[in-house]
Amino acid sequence: MATTACELTWLNLITASRPDSPKEKLTHLHFYFHEVESGPNATLVTSITLHRNNTFGDINVFDNTLRVGPQPDSALIGGAQGMGVHAALDGSQGLAAINFFFTAGEYNGSSLATLGVIKASGPSERSIVGGTGKFRFARGYMLSKLVNSTATSLVVEFDMYFTHF
């Protein structure tokens, strides 16, 4: 049995070092997330609220658009579906799980899965934990910052840096 385990280990090493195996790539994406918080076209809803004096424990779900620019009429490149949990007692941050999917250009049909802390103010950094399509085995990080906010909508700028095959 030990011989078989050694043979399998050797076979795995040979397969991993083949010259025709896929090469890892580093990609940087820059785009804008557009969210409508109220009205007939709202893309965000609070699905759970405890109706306390603060938002601790509330859960929001969203289905937002991704665009090339901060203008609402800039080119549509995909969407972002996910949820945010108000997880800090003081309201300073929450936990967000977001799946970014792309519907235009060379990344059409690919997606990125992300997870991490989102801050109520200032920039946030979160993890990229996976991907599909052209982003298989993605891992990296993303930076986000609020660029515009009104009573009914917001725009967030994203920079994603990740490796993938």
Disulfide bonds with the S-S distance in Angstrom:
none
